[in-house]
Amino acid sequence: MITGIVAVVLLTASVAAEKYYLAGSGGTQVPTVETSGVSKKQVETAVNTSGTVRSEHSAKITTALTSNVKEIFVKPGDKVKKGDPLCNFDDSMIKTDLEAARKNLKNVQALNENQSAVHRRALENAKQEQERQMNKADSDIRDAQDAQNNARVRSDQLKDQMEEQRKALEAEKTAQAGITDESLKAESDARITAMEGKIQALQTEIESANNEANAAKKQIRDLEDSRESTKASTRQQIEAAQDTINTAKLEKNTDTQETEVKKLEANLKNTTILAPFDGTVTSISAEAGSPVTGNTVMVIEDTEAIHISARIKEFDILKIKEGMKAKVILDALSSDEMTGKVGKIYMTPIKSGDGANNSGQGSAAEYEIEIILDQKNPNVLIGMNTKVKIILEEGQGGYTVPYSAVTEGEDGNSYLYAAVPSEGDLYQVRKILVTKGLENDYYVEVHSDQLTEDMQIVNSPETVSEGMKVQIQPVDTLAGIPQGAGSGGQTESAASDDTAGASNMGIQADGAAAGKE
């Protein structure tokens, strides 16, 4: 690189020394100007970066097993189909542990079932006891109601009898008023006294029957209150028994045992590892006869479905859209340019190894994008490094000149100064009106009916004026290296920036990626 710079300096100094020379027999001084040829090239703006070939489907096969690897069925480079066995592990210890875990689970389940039966019986007994006490309470209430009814009926009957005695007494007294015979009157008095005594006795019996009815009524109220109290207490016993059953279900202590059994069953199933998809075994970390170091057994990648993974700096990420054209050159295949399109764009910063965002004070964040190649190439291998150019915009394919060769006139229009052959080895400067198209850091697309491909354009238009005579020095405008004097064409030197995410505006020339170096 230093050698190249020195060469450029020396060549530039040489050109400067010969900028003026004596022309013609008269010895008139004619300036020498640097020129570039006009060419039809497509100007494009682009973002250049570097990338790596990745697989669309990549799987790191891992295991949690601590058993020794028993047998490995594949080797690096082997192609496998989904479901193919990759390796297996010694399962003897797992089977022993699984048998013990199942037995332990069965014992715990039996214990829980026995406790559940005890709780169910307690609940059934509580229900039966409630039913017995409710039946007894109902029976006592019915007996008291019967006693009350009987007392009321007897009271009514006694009242009827007493009413008949009173009527008989009144009749006897009425009849006695007409008796004059003393003996008959004495007999009547005896009957009256007997009836009055009977009435008095009936009155006493009626009061006794009423007292019995009232006592039975109070007993009924007491029995009903007692029944409700008994019902509440027995309901609490039932609810307590049911709560015990529910709590036992919630506290069923088989979760740990069931989890252990399921884990061991999964481990037993996973003692044979199968390929998760069609692909190629790219690396193997395990060894037969030893446990896996770490937990990675091997890596499988789909070598048929690949993409280019590239990093873009934060300054450029918003310029890039899905579907943009991309040009890719592999470091291992530098002569072959491939085309593709921008696929996925991940709008979260790439994280560093410690999990933090790959950005910080003084450093720009980087974002990952994927480039999908338009065609498959058997020479493109996973892990290869690439140069990637993402085309942001393409010109219409007009004439292309160095960016510095276009100047703006006082009228606001754009102009070029062309060096047109005049006499001998001299050229005459001609001013040409042009319309500018797409431009980048180095080139600009121009359109004019006066331009032809054999023209030489003055690179520094501010040093010339229309009609003046000049000697030309064609140069490579990108590298700054002079070409042979009097040459009518221009050879573009393609340059590319490999820095990830660097924004470079380039032009396509002979299949190479051109841009700022």
Secondary structure, 3 states (H helix, E strand, C coil): CHHHHHHHHHHHHHHHHCCEEEECCCCEEEEEEEEEECEECCEEEEEEEEEEEEECCEEEEECCCCCCEEEECCCCCCEECCCCEEEEECCHHHHHHHHHHHHHHHHHHHHHHHHHHHHHHHHHHHHHHHHHHHHHHHHHHHHHHHHHHHHHHHHHHHHHHHHHHHHHHHHHHHHHCCCCCHHHHHHHHHHHHHHHHHHHHHHHHHHHHHHHHHHHHHHHHHHHHHHHHHHHHHHHHHHHHHHHHHHHHHCCCCHHHHHHHHHHHHHHHCCEEECCCCEEEEEECCCCCCCCCCCEEEEEECCCCEEEEEEEECCCHHHCCCCCEEEEEECCEEEEEEEEEEEEECCCCCECCCCCECCECCECCEEEEEEEECCCCCCCCCCCEEEEEEEEEECCCCEEEEHHHCEECCCCCEEEEEEEECCCCCEEEEEEEEEEEEECCCEEEEECCCCCCCCEEECCHHHCCCCCEEEEEEEECCCCEECCCCCCCCCCCCCCCCCCCCEECCEEECCEECCCC
